[in-house]
Amino acid sequence: MKQIVLSLLVDNNPGVLARVASLFSRRGYNIDSLSAGVTDSPKYTRITVAVSGDDQILEQIRNQIQKLEEVRRIIVLDDKESVCRELVLVKVMADKKEKQDIIAIADVFRAKLVDVSMESVMIELTGNQNKLDAFLNLLSDYEVLELVRTGLTGLGRGMSVLKR
């Protein structure tokens, strides 16, 4: 199985995200990552979907999404021709000594400390999935109290644009 990242430009209408997501559930496909947000035009929303499957399933997914009325454009964001990023916020329980160790790990990854209390530290890190996974793997020796990941978002490199 391989993963692709699809970038969709859709009309900014109520329920469009639900219609895209329900397309996957109706057909029994799993979404690995999903993010949506405004664009430079209030008429459109950008939805980024990461999905896994074999070539036939991935092609079928692309074709089914393209059939949705509100979808204006769809492109595949591949590694060589795009930049994809994700954000993670992680809150870790830490005493005084552990805080120093956790801060050292965060520094290696150029992560930001966004909250420090007597018992915990919260770290923000942005990067590709491999970077975030490696960071979280190093934190596995500590007690993670909470963790949230935003899901992938991305843009094509250079002058490649997704516009209507």
PyMOL commands that set and color helices and strands:
alter all, ss='L'
color gray80, all
select helices_A, chain A and resi 16-26+55-67+96-108+129-141
alter helices_A, ss='H'
color red, helices_A
select strands_A, chain A and resi 2-11+31-38+44-53+71-76+82-93+112-116+120-127+144-149+153-156
alter strands_A, ss='S'
color yellow, strands_A
deselect
rebuild
show_as cartoon
